[in-house]
């Protein structure tokens, strides 16, 4: 989804794999074995640097952030970090929550692109991850998309339309 949206808009995709892969690949992550806490801590350092670089980006550069957000303290903190970044850049924040039913998520575990990007590919790990913490509920200003019902291109189109409406609503000329 993020790749399709980035291609459609020209925005820079800053997904969790951009940050994580810098340490997951040298560790040998294969999407099947668990990643130890020490490796996640290194990925957090890379993410922090990536967000700092995004703050320094020229005004004409737009960003797409993707994250798996739970009700653990890191979930709301990630949202606040994105809102803070947007405020520093005087940009528009367009929160989008993607939801998908479990059977579709399980089906996607076997897709070849998951292997290419070292994404989780084990159904048991998926179930354990989903049961370990509740998903962060969408904020009131978010677009909620049920991706089980749409192909990535259709979801991306809906996100772009929502972002344009947000931009018009935030414009001082409207």
N, C-alpha and C positions, 0 to 999 in steps of 0.2 A: 504494500500500500504506500509506504513512504517513498519508495523508488518511483512509483507511478506518479505520485503527487509532485515530487521534485522535477520529474521530466516535464510534467504539464505546466508547472509554474516557473521553473528556473530557479527556485529557492534551493538553498543548500540544505541537504538532509543531514541532520545531526542525530542519528538514531543511536540506540544503546550499543549497537554493534560497532559503530565507528569508534566509540570510546572503549568498549570492552575488548574488541579484537586486538587492540594494541598490546594487551597482556594475555588474553585468552589464547591467541595463536601460539606465542612462544611457550606457553604452558602446555600446549597440546590438546586444547579443548576440542572435542569431537561431537558435541551435542548429545552424547550418551552418558558420559560419566559426570558426576557432580563437580562443581567448581568450588575449591576451598575458600574459606573466608579471607585468607591472606591474598588470594588473587583478586577477589572482589574489592578488597581495600586498595589494591594497586589500580584497578579500573576506576575507582572513585577519584583517585588523584588525576588520572587522565581526563575524566569528565570535568573536573574542576578547571583544569587548564583549557579545555575546549570551550567551556562557558566564558572564561575570561577572554579568549580570542574572539568569540562571537560578540562580546561587548564592544570590542574594538573594530568590528567590521564597518566598512563604509555604509552610509545611510541607505544606499540603493540595494544592499544585500538583505534578502529575506531568509529566514531560517525555518526549518521544519524540525521539531523535536519529537521523538517518540520515546515513550517510557512505559514500563509496566508499573502501575502505581497501586499501592495497597494502603490500608489504614495504619500501617506501621508509621512511626514518626518520619521516616524518609519520604513517604508519599506526599503529605502536605508540604514538607520542606522543599521538595522538587518543584512543586507547583509555584510556591512562593519565589524560588530562585528564578523560574522562568518569567514570572510577573515583574520581578525586580529588574531582570535583564531588559525586558521590553520597555520598562519605564526609563531606564538609563539611556536607551537608544531612541526614545520617543517614537516607538513603533506601536503597532496594533497587535494585541494578544488575541489569538483565535483558538480557544480551547476546543478540542474535539475528542470525544470519548468513543472508542470503538468497542463494540460488544459483539460476542460471537458465542453460539451455543457449543457445549462441550463436544458433542459428536463431530461437529465441523472442525473444531480445534484438533481433535484426535486424528481426523482424516488428513489434515494439513501436516501432521508430524512426518509423513512419509514423502512429502514433496521434495524434489531434487534441490530446489533453491535453498532449502533449510540446511542441507549438507554443505553447499557452496559457501554459505555465510556462517557456518559453525553454530547454527541455532539449535536449540533443544529439539531432539528427535525421539525421545523416549516417552511413551504415553504414560507410564507409571510416574515418571518425574513430573510430567505436566500435571497429573492429578494431585500429586503431593504438593506442588507449588501452588496450585489453585486452592487447596484446602488449608494451606499454612497461614493464610491471612485473608481478610475480606478485601475486595477491590475498593479502591477509593471512589466514593460516589462522585458523579460529575458535578462541577460547580453550576450555579444557575445560568451562567453565560455560555455554557458549552453546547455544542452540537453533539448529539448522541446518534451514532450510526450503528445499525445492526448489520455487521459485515457478512453474516451468514446468508443474507438475502441478496447481496450485490457482488458483482465482480469488482476488482480493485479500481478499474477505470471509472466505473459509475460512482463508487464511493469518493474517489478523488474529485470528480466533477461536482458532487454535492458539497464537498468541503470548499472548493473554490467559490462556488456560488454563495455559501455562507460567509466566507471571508470577505467577499465583495460587499455583502450587505452590512457586515460589521464595519468595514472601512467607511462606507457611506454614512452609517449611523454615528461614527466617531468624528466625521469631518466637520470642521467649523462652518462649512458652507451649507450644511443641510439642517 
